[in-house]
């Protein structure tokens, strides 16, 4: 799967916790998270237990402080390993419940406004592979992990509104 290490203080200092599988509740292992080292794999971190709250996608590398992964506080309380997939396919719909097909993608899209003249999608089918959806163009802003499956409305992927800016295949992030 992968390996990730969480540290309570910046610069990989203080108490740490090594993790190599999905963990719905990290609270027993540390009280705060100020730095992270991803030794292998890709990971989605969540600011609350049970894979809730803001999401942060990390790939292999060192993150000496929480601003490095665009976090606004030192709260990380669940994580999941993101598997590698070799081919991806996703269908995006303008309206909820899969109405108004906008497009089917097999590759990254850095800006929905440029490619589709849209900045909102209300439902989607992740047919193959795993994706990271970003609320802003150029892979910025809030992030949402899309596992293979159905998302009838934007709340299903954890968003507060249908605003989308870009989309990236996880295989391109490994």
C-alpha positions in Angstrom: 0.0 0.0 0.0 2.4 2.7 1.2 4.0 4.3 4.2 3.4 7.6 5.8 4.8 9.1 9.1 3.0 11.9 11.0 4.9 14.1 13.4 3.5 16.4 16.1 5.9 19.2 15.5 7.3 21.0 12.5 10.5 19.7 10.9 9.8 16.0 11.7 10.3 16.6 15.4 8.6 15.3 18.6 6.3 12.3 18.8 5.6 10.4 15.5 3.3 7.7 14.2 4.0 5.4 11.3 1.1 4.2 9.2 0.9 1.8 6.3 -2.9 1.3 5.9 -6.2 3.2 6.0 -6.9 4.7 9.5 -10.3 6.2 10.2 -9.2 7.6 13.6 -5.7 8.9 14.2 -6.5 10.7 17.5 -5.1 7.9 19.7 -1.6 8.3 18.1 -1.0 12.1 18.2 -2.7 15.3 19.3 -1.7 17.5 16.4 0.2 17.1 13.0 2.7 19.7 11.9 4.9 17.7 9.5 4.6 14.5 7.4 6.9 12.2 5.5 5.4 10.1 2.8 7.9 7.3 2.1 5.8 5.5 -0.5 2.4 5.6 -2.1 -0.2 8.4 -2.3 -2.4 9.3 0.6 -5.5 11.3 1.2 -5.6 13.0 4.6 -8.8 14.3 6.3 -9.1 16.9 9.0 -11.7 14.9 10.9 -12.1 11.3 11.9 -13.9 8.8 9.6 -12.7 10.4 6.4 -14.6 13.7 7.0 -13.8 17.3 6.5 -11.2 19.0 4.2 -9.1 16.5 2.2 -5.4 16.8 1.4 -3.8 14.7 -1.3 -0.1 13.9 -0.7 2.4 11.9 -2.7 5.9 10.7 -1.9 7.9 13.5 -0.3 8.7 15.5 2.8 6.2 18.1 4.2 8.1 19.9 7.0 5.1 22.0 8.0 1.3 21.8 7.5 1.3 24.8 5.0 3.3 22.5 2.6 0.1 20.5 2.0 -2.2 23.6 2.0 -3.6 22.9 5.5 -4.8 25.8 7.6 -4.4 24.1 10.9 -2.6 21.2 12.5 -5.6 18.9 12.5 -5.3 15.6 10.7 -7.5 12.8 12.1 -7.9 10.1 9.4 -6.1 9.0 6.3 -6.4 6.5 3.5 -3.9 5.0 1.0 -4.8 5.7 -2.6 -4.1 2.7 -4.8 -2.4 3.0 -8.2 -4.6 2.3 -11.2 -3.4 2.1 -14.8 -6.4 3.4 -16.7 -9.0 5.9 -15.7 -12.4 7.1 -17.0 -14.9 9.5 -15.6 -18.2 11.0 -16.8 -19.2 14.5 -15.7 -22.8 15.8 -15.6 -24.1 19.3 -15.5 -27.0 18.4 -13.2 -27.7 16.1 -10.3 -28.7 12.5 -10.8 -26.6 12.1 -14.0 -28.6 14.5 -16.1 -27.1 16.7 -18.8 -23.9 14.8 -19.7 -21.1 17.3 -20.1 -18.2 15.0 -21.0 -16.4 11.8 -20.5 -12.7 12.1 -19.6 -9.7 9.8 -19.8 -7.1 12.4 -19.0 -6.4 15.3 -16.7 -8.2 18.6 -17.1 -6.3 21.7 -15.8 -9.2 24.1 -16.3 -12.9 23.2 -16.9 -13.7 26.7 -17.8 -11.3 26.6 -20.8 -12.2 23.0 -21.9 -15.9 23.0 -21.3 -16.9 26.6 -20.6 -18.3 25.4 -17.3 -17.2 25.7 -13.7 -19.8 23.5 -12.1 -20.7 19.8 -12.3 -23.4 18.4 -10.1 -22.9 14.7 -10.5 -20.4 12.2 -11.9 -19.6 8.6 -12.5 -16.0 7.6 -11.7 -16.0 4.6 -14.0 -12.4 3.5 -13.7 -9.5 4.5 -11.6 -9.2 7.1 -8.8 -9.3 10.9 -9.4 -8.6 14.1 -7.4 -11.1 16.9 -8.1 -10.0 20.5 -7.3 -12.3 23.4 -6.7 -10.0 25.8 -8.6 -8.1 25.6 -12.0 -4.5 24.5 -12.1 -5.0 21.9 -9.4 -5.5 24.3 -6.6 -8.0 24.8 -3.8 -10.0 22.2 -1.9 -9.4 18.7 -3.0 -11.8 15.7 -3.2 -10.8 12.1 -3.7 -13.0 10.3 -6.2 -13.0 6.5 -5.8 -14.6 4.4 -8.6 -18.3 4.8 -8.1 -21.3 7.0 -8.4 -21.7 10.5 -7.1 -25.4 11.6 -7.6 -24.8 15.1 -6.3 -21.7 17.2 -5.2 -22.4 16.5 -1.5 -21.5 12.8 -2.3 -17.9 13.7 -2.9 -17.8 16.0 0.1 -18.2 19.4 -1.6 -20.3 22.3 -0.2 -21.2 23.5 -3.7 -20.8 22.3 -7.3 -17.8 24.6 -8.0 -15.0 22.7 -9.8 -11.9 23.9 -11.5 -9.7 21.0 -12.4 -9.4 17.2 -12.3 -6.4 14.9 -12.2 -5.9 11.2 -12.4 -4.2 9.6 -9.4 -1.9 7.6 -11.8 -0.4 10.9 -12.9 0.3 11.8 -9.3 2.4 8.7 -8.4 
